[in-house]
Amino acid sequence: MPADQDSSRGSGVKRARPPRRHEPPPQGARLAPIPNASARGGWGRTTTYDLIRKGEIRLVKVGRRSLIDMASVDAYIDRLLSVGK
């Protein structure tokens, strides 16, 4: 093999991607994408969709984007905490 060719190219080996880590939205953000809202609540994406379906948190469409009303997430967390008292 010539010295100018990279021997690792074309090997067909795919590297696994590291898992995505979504940060909670900045404090005071009123709308956030679903992964960020899930991080704020500490639950997963499926739970977020279940909470939307049940009407516990609000989904807002902005064009094609689906954003979560963070006030509804905070209100849901407050309801959970008040039940636990």
N, C-alpha and C positions, 0 to 999 in steps of 0.2 A: 504494500500500500504506500502511495506517495506520502511524503512528510506533510504536505499541505492539506490532506484530507483528515477530517475528524472521524475517528473510529467509532464514536458513540452515536453518530447520526445514522438513522435508518435501522437501528437495532430492533425497533418494534416494541420496546419496553415502555410502558406508560407508567408514569409516576402517579401515585395517589395524591389527590388534593387534600390539603389540610382542611379540617372542618371550618365552616364559616362561623365567625363569632360576631354576633350583632350586639352593638352597644345600645344601652337605653338611650332614648332621645334626650337632647339637652333639657335641662330643667326649664320649665316654662314653655316648651314646645306644645302647641295646641293640637297639631295633627302629626302623625308619624306613620311610616309604613308598617305593615303587619309584623315583619320580623323584629323591628325595634320595639313595637308595643308589646310583643310577646316577651322580650327581654325585660322590659319594665315590670311586667307582672310576674316574671319568673316561671312562666309556663311555656309550652311549645306552641307551634303554629296550629296544630289540630285543635287544641283547646281554645285558641283564639277564635277559630272559625266556629266552634261549637258555641262559644259565648256570644258571637255575633248572631248566629241563628236563633238563639234563645232570647235575644234582645237585651242581654246583660251589658254589652258594650256596643257603641255605635260605629258603623262603617260609613265613611263619606267618600263618594266618588268625585275625583277631580280629573276630568278628562277620562283617560283610560286607567289612571292610577287609583288604587284602593288605599285609603288612609284611615287610620283609627283616630277617633276623637279621644285624646288622652284624658280629658276630664271624665269621660265615661269609664275609663280604666281605673282612674283614681277613686271614683265613686264606688265601683265594684269592689276594689280592695278595701275601702272603708266599710262597706256592708259586710264583707267577710270578717273583718276585725271586730265589728260590733256584735256579730252573732257569737263570736268566740268568747265574749266577756261573761 
